[in-house]
Amino acid sequence: MAPQQSLLRSQSQNAPDQTAPADTTAVNEAVNQFNNAFSEALRLFVNGNWDGLYEHLSSGTVYLTGLFLERGLQAFAAFLLLYVLYRLLATTLFQVLDQSEGIEPGLQSVLLKTFRVVTLLFIGIIVLDQLGLNVTVLIGGLSIAGVIAGFAARDSLENFISGITILVDKPFQVGDYIEMEDEYGQVDEITLRSTRVRTVRNEIIVLPNLEMITQRVINHTKRNVLRIDIEFGIAYKEYPEEAREVLLPLVEDDDRIFSEPSPSVVVTEMNDSSVDMALRFYTRDPSQELPIRWEYTEKVRETLREADIEIPFPHRQLFLDEAKALQGTKLLSPVQPENGSSPED
């Protein structure tokens, strides 16, 4: 039994490893074939056997061409089939997203781009595998390169994630009027890196998405109803009720303003030189906030002026007690009447 066991062990050692991956075996076989072919060509060249060398090179070229054509046709067929399938899925996905009312155009663009990148990457891996390349090593290299690129472009990655957050969370959308850092404007475009806002001066402000989710942003359009406050002040000798009576009729026949909640004129503060008040009303179209505000600011001023209600402004009175340094000057001399009569007359 011992000789038989020794023979079995010898055969087992000489037999190829059945657990080795098929791809590794194929690659090793191809490498061995190339080494043998190169060694044979070198031997024929050293011996000066030109006919044999020509025949060897010709047969090798034919073999490599056939192998390339076989692999190439397989890869081309796989690419063609997967690309047609990709186009069908992309068209279907676009139609579904376009008909969905709950998904914003910006998020639709992100989903379509992500689907395209992932699908084309998958198709590329399948095609390279059909060509006989070691896809595992390639994926490993791309992973390492991706980690390095991620550290190098951390700011861009943060803005990318912030852009996804904006598109999913929807603190504002394209077309909304927002206010941030003393700037007011309409959201013109939301990309994966930045948000573009068009100001009332028709300027475009490009803001990184990271800032848009970390700073204070006021959305004037989110509720589709906006209250506008027209602030003004009256003198302390005037009566707030009189100002209320002359200002409320201004908004009665304006279709842009809601009758419910009803407009109001309220006292907001007792200031140093004025009683501060505000005309408050709700508009149907928040996009018209600034034109309406400008219009009614002027109307409030003219209405109070016509009603002889004083709009005060800050002023100071200076009283001089014992101004000895000014005695004898024109500042303290009595005012002479124009007709030449004395002041007592």
C-alpha positions as CSV (number, residue, x, y, z in Angstrom):
1,M,0.0,0.0,0.0
2,A,2.9,2.3,0.6
3,P,4.1,2.4,-3.0
4,Q,0.5,3.1,-4.2
5,Q,0.1,5.9,-1.7
6,S,3.5,7.4,-2.8
7,L,2.4,7.2,-6.4
8,L,-0.9,8.9,-5.6
9,R,0.8,11.6,-3.7
10,S,3.2,12.2,-6.7
11,Q,0.3,12.4,-9.1
12,S,-1.5,14.7,-6.8
13,Q,1.5,17.0,-6.7
14,N,2.0,17.0,-10.4
15,A,-1.7,17.5,-11.2
16,P,-2.8,21.1,-11.8
17,D,-4.6,22.9,-8.9
18,Q,-8.3,22.4,-9.6
19,T,-9.2,25.1,-7.2
20,A,-7.3,27.8,-9.1
21,P,-9.6,30.4,-10.8
22,A,-10.3,29.8,-14.5
23,D,-9.2,33.4,-15.4
24,T,-5.8,32.9,-13.7
25,T,-5.3,29.6,-15.5
26,A,-6.2,31.2,-18.9
27,V,-3.8,34.1,-18.3
28,N,-1.0,31.8,-17.3
29,E,-1.5,29.7,-20.4
30,A,-1.5,32.7,-22.6
31,V,1.7,33.9,-21.0
32,N,3.4,30.5,-21.4
33,Q,2.4,30.4,-25.1
34,F,3.8,33.8,-25.7
35,N,7.1,32.9,-24.0
36,N,7.4,29.7,-25.9
37,A,6.7,31.5,-29.2
38,F,9.2,34.2,-28.5
39,S,11.9,31.6,-27.5
40,E,11.3,29.7,-30.7
41,A,11.5,32.8,-32.8
42,L,14.8,33.8,-31.1
43,R,16.3,30.3,-31.6
44,L,15.4,30.4,-35.4
45,F,16.9,33.9,-35.7
46,V,20.2,32.9,-34.0
47,N,20.5,29.7,-36.2
48,G,19.8,31.8,-39.3
49,N,16.8,29.6,-40.3
50,W,15.0,32.4,-42.1
51,D,12.4,30.2,-43.8
52,G,11.5,28.6,-40.5
53,L,11.4,32.1,-38.8
54,Y,9.1,33.4,-41.5
55,E,6.8,30.4,-41.2
56,H,6.8,30.7,-37.4
57,L,6.0,34.4,-37.5
58,S,3.3,33.9,-40.1
59,S,1.6,31.2,-38.1
60,G,1.9,33.3,-34.9
61,T,0.3,36.3,-36.6
62,V,-2.5,34.2,-37.9
63,Y,-3.1,32.7,-34.5
64,L,-3.1,36.1,-32.7
65,T,-5.3,37.6,-35.4
66,G,-7.9,34.8,-35.0
67,L,-7.7,35.1,-31.2
68,F,-8.2,38.9,-31.4
69,L,-11.1,38.5,-33.8
70,E,-12.7,36.0,-31.6
71,R,-12.3,38.1,-28.5
72,G,-13.2,41.3,-30.3
73,L,-16.4,39.9,-31.8
74,Q,-17.5,38.6,-28.4
75,A,-16.8,42.0,-26.8
76,F,-18.5,43.9,-29.7
77,A,-21.6,41.6,-29.4
78,A,-21.7,42.1,-25.6
79,F,-21.3,45.9,-26.0
80,L,-24.0,46.1,-28.7
81,L,-26.5,44.1,-26.7
82,L,-25.9,46.0,-23.4
83,Y,-25.9,49.4,-25.1
84,V,-29.3,48.7,-26.7
85,L,-30.6,47.6,-23.4
86,Y,-29.2,50.7,-21.8
87,R,-30.9,53.0,-24.3
88,L,-34.3,51.3,-23.7
89,L,-33.9,51.7,-19.9
90,A,-32.7,55.3,-20.1
91,T,-35.7,56.2,-22.3
92,T,-38.1,54.5,-19.9
93,L,-36.5,56.2,-16.9
94,F,-36.7,59.6,-18.5
95,Q,-40.4,59.2,-19.3
96,V,-41.2,58.1,-15.8
97,L,-39.3,61.0,-14.2
98,D,-40.7,63.5,-16.6
99,Q,-44.3,62.5,-15.8
100,S,-43.6,62.5,-12.0
101,E,-44.8,65.7,-10.3
102,G,-43.0,65.0,-7.1
103,I,-39.5,65.0,-8.6
104,E,-37.9,68.4,-9.4
105,P,-36.1,69.0,-12.7
106,G,-32.8,69.3,-10.9
107,L,-33.2,65.9,-9.2
108,Q,-34.3,64.3,-12.5
109,S,-31.1,65.5,-14.1
110,V,-29.0,64.1,-11.2
111,L,-30.8,60.7,-11.4
112,L,-30.4,60.4,-15.2
113,K,-26.7,61.3,-15.0
114,T,-26.0,58.9,-12.2
115,F,-27.8,56.1,-14.1
116,R,-25.8,56.9,-17.3
117,V,-22.4,56.8,-15.5
118,V,-23.1,53.6,-13.5
119,T,-24.5,51.8,-16.6
120,L,-21.7,52.8,-18.9
121,L,-19.2,51.8,-16.3
122,F,-20.8,48.4,-16.0
123,I,-20.9,48.0,-19.8
124,G,-17.2,48.9,-19.9
125,I,-16.3,46.2,-17.3
126,I,-18.2,43.5,-19.2
127,V,-16.5,44.4,-22.5
128,L,-13.1,44.4,-21.0
129,D,-13.8,41.0,-19.4
130,Q,-14.8,39.7,-22.8
131,L,-11.5,40.9,-24.2
132,G,-9.7,38.7,-21.6
133,L,-8.4,41.5,-19.4
134,N,-8.1,41.1,-15.6
135,V,-11.0,43.3,-14.5
136,T,-10.5,42.7,-10.8
137,V,-7.1,44.4,-10.9
138,L,-8.5,47.3,-12.9
139,I,-11.4,47.8,-10.4
140,G,-8.9,47.7,-7.6
141,G,-6.8,50.4,-9.2
142,L,-9.8,52.6,-9.9
143,S,-10.9,52.2,-6.3
144,I,-7.5,53.4,-5.0
145,A,-7.5,56.3,-7.6
146,G,-11.0,57.2,-6.4
147,V,-9.9,57.4,-2.8
148,I,-7.0,59.7,-3.7
149,A,-9.2,61.9,-5.9
150,G,-11.7,62.1,-3.1
151,F,-9.2,63.5,-0.7
152,A,-7.8,65.9,-3.3
153,A,-11.3,67.2,-4.2
154,R,-12.9,67.2,-0.8
155,D,-14.6,70.6,-1.3
156,S,-16.1,69.5,-4.6
157,L,-17.3,66.3,-2.9
158,E,-18.9,68.3,-0.1
159,N,-20.7,70.6,-2.6
160,F,-21.8,67.5,-4.5
161,I,-23.4,65.9,-1.4
162,S,-24.9,69.3,-0.5
163,G,-26.4,69.6,-4.0
164,I,-28.0,66.1,-3.5
165,T,-29.3,67.3,-0.1
166,I,-30.9,70.4,-1.6
167,L,-32.5,68.5,-4.5
168,V,-33.9,65.8,-2.1
169,D,-34.8,68.0,0.9
170,K,-36.1,70.9,-1.2
171,P,-35.5,74.0,1.0
172,F,-35.9,75.9,-2.2
173,Q,-36.5,75.1,-5.9
174,V,-35.9,76.6,-9.3
175,G,-38.1,79.7,-9.6
176,D,-38.3,80.4,-5.9
177,Y,-37.5,83.9,-4.5
178,I,-35.0,83.6,-1.7
179,E,-33.1,85.9,0.6
180,M,-29.6,85.2,2.0
181,E,-26.8,87.4,3.3
182,D,-28.6,90.7,2.3
183,E,-29.1,89.4,-1.2
184,Y,-32.6,88.8,-2.7
185,G,-33.3,87.0,-6.0
186,Q,-34.8,84.2,-7.9
187,V,-33.3,80.7,-8.0
188,D,-32.2,80.3,-11.6
189,E,-30.5,76.9,-11.6
190,I,-29.4,74.2,-9.1
191,T,-26.4,72.1,-10.2
192,L,-24.4,69.4,-8.3
193,R,-21.8,71.9,-7.4
194,S,-23.5,75.3,-7.0
195,T,-26.8,77.3,-6.9
196,R,-27.3,80.2,-9.3
197,V,-29.5,83.1,-8.1
198,R,-30.7,85.9,-10.4
199,T,-30.9,89.2,-8.5
200,V,-33.3,92.1,-9.1
201,R,-30.5,93.8,-11.0
202,N,-30.4,90.8,-13.4
203,E,-27.1,89.6,-12.0
204,I,-26.2,86.0,-11.4
205,I,-24.8,85.0,-8.0
206,V,-23.1,81.6,-8.0
207,L,-23.0,80.2,-4.5
208,P,-21.5,76.8,-3.5
209,N,-24.1,74.3,-2.4
210,L,-22.3,73.8,0.9
211,E,-23.0,77.5,1.8
212,M,-26.7,77.2,0.8
213,I,-27.3,74.5,3.4
214,T,-25.2,76.0,6.2
215,Q,-26.3,79.6,6.1
216,R,-29.7,81.2,6.8
217,V,-31.9,81.2,3.7
218,I,-35.4,82.8,3.7
219,N,-37.7,81.4,1.1
220,H,-40.3,84.0,0.1
221,T,-42.2,81.6,-2.3
222,K,-42.5,78.3,-0.3
223,R,-46.1,78.9,0.9
224,N,-47.3,80.7,-2.2
225,V,-48.8,83.4,0.0
226,L,-46.6,86.3,1.4
227,R,-47.3,89.0,3.9
228,I,-45.9,92.4,3.0
229,D,-45.3,95.1,5.6
230,I,-45.1,98.8,4.6
231,E,-43.5,100.5,7.5
232,F,-43.9,104.2,8.2
233,G,-44.0,106.6,11.2
234,I,-46.3,109.4,12.4
235,A,-45.7,112.2,14.8
236,Y,-46.7,111.9,18.5
237,K,-49.3,114.6,18.1
238,E,-51.1,112.5,15.4
239,Y,-53.6,109.7,16.1
240,P,-52.9,106.1,14.8
241,E,-56.7,105.6,14.2
242,E,-56.7,108.5,11.7
243,A,-53.7,106.9,9.8
244,R,-55.6,103.6,9.8
245,E,-58.7,105.2,8.4
246,V,-57.0,106.8,5.4
247,L,-54.6,103.9,4.6
248,L,-56.9,100.8,4.6
249,P,-59.0,102.0,1.6
250,L,-55.8,101.9,-0.5
251,V,-55.9,98.1,-0.7
252,E,-59.6,97.4,-1.0
253,D,-59.9,97.1,-4.8
254,D,-56.5,95.6,-5.5
255,D,-56.9,92.0,-6.9
256,R,-53.3,91.2,-6.0
257,I,-54.1,91.4,-2.3
258,F,-56.2,88.9,-0.3
259,S,-59.3,90.2,1.5
260,E,-58.9,87.3,4.0
261,P,-56.7,87.5,6.1
262,S,-57.8,91.2,6.0
263,P,-55.3,94.0,5.7
264,S,-54.4,95.9,8.8
265,V,-52.6,99.0,10.1
266,V,-50.8,98.4,13.4
267,V,-48.5,100.3,15.8
268,T,-45.2,98.4,15.9
269,E,-43.0,100.6,18.2
270,M,-42.8,103.9,20.2
271,N,-39.7,105.4,18.8
272,D,-37.7,108.5,20.0
273,S,-39.3,110.9,17.5
274,S,-42.2,108.9,16.0
275,V,-44.9,106.4,16.5
276,D,-43.8,103.5,14.1
277,M,-46.6,101.8,12.3
278,A,-47.0,99.3,9.4
279,L,-49.6,98.6,6.7
280,R,-49.8,94.8,6.5
281,F,-51.5,92.7,3.8
282,Y,-51.1,89.3,2.0
283,T,-50.3,89.1,-1.7
284,R,-51.4,86.3,-4.0
285,D,-48.2,86.3,-6.0
286,P,-44.9,86.4,-4.0
287,S,-42.9,87.0,-7.1
288,Q,-44.4,90.5,-7.2
289,E,-43.2,91.3,-3.7
290,L,-40.8,94.1,-4.6
291,P,-43.0,95.9,-7.2
292,I,-45.9,95.9,-4.8
293,R,-43.8,97.0,-1.9
294,W,-42.4,100.0,-3.9
295,E,-45.8,100.9,-5.1
296,Y,-47.5,101.0,-1.7
297,T,-44.6,102.7,0.0
298,E,-45.1,105.7,-2.3
299,K,-48.9,105.5,-1.9
300,V,-48.6,105.5,1.9
301,R,-46.4,108.6,1.8
302,E,-48.7,110.5,-0.5
303,T,-51.9,109.5,1.3
304,L,-50.5,110.6,4.7
305,R,-49.4,113.9,3.2
306,E,-52.8,114.6,1.6
307,A,-54.4,113.9,5.0
308,D,-52.1,116.3,6.8
309,I,-50.7,113.6,9.0
310,E,-47.1,114.5,9.8
311,I,-44.4,112.0,9.0
312,P,-41.6,113.0,11.4
313,F,-37.9,112.7,10.9
314,P,-35.1,112.7,13.5
315,H,-34.1,116.3,14.5
316,R,-32.4,118.0,17.4
317,Q,-33.0,121.3,19.2
318,L,-30.1,123.3,20.7
319,F,-30.6,125.6,23.6
320,L,-27.8,128.1,24.6
321,D,-27.9,129.4,28.2
322,E,-25.1,132.1,28.9
323,A,-23.4,132.0,25.6
324,K,-21.0,134.8,26.5
325,A,-18.7,134.0,23.7
326,L,-21.4,134.9,21.2
327,Q,-22.4,138.2,22.8
328,G,-22.0,141.2,20.5
329,T,-22.0,139.0,17.3
330,K,-24.6,138.9,14.7
331,L,-25.8,135.6,16.0
332,L,-27.2,137.2,19.2
333,S,-28.1,140.6,17.7
334,P,-31.8,141.4,17.4
335,V,-33.5,140.9,14.1
336,Q,-34.3,144.2,12.3
337,P,-37.6,144.4,10.5
338,E,-37.4,145.0,6.8
339,N,-39.4,148.3,7.0
340,G,-36.9,149.8,9.4
341,S,-39.3,150.0,12.4
342,S,-38.1,148.9,15.8
343,P,-38.7,145.3,17.0
344,E,-41.2,146.7,19.6
345,D,-43.5,147.9,16.8
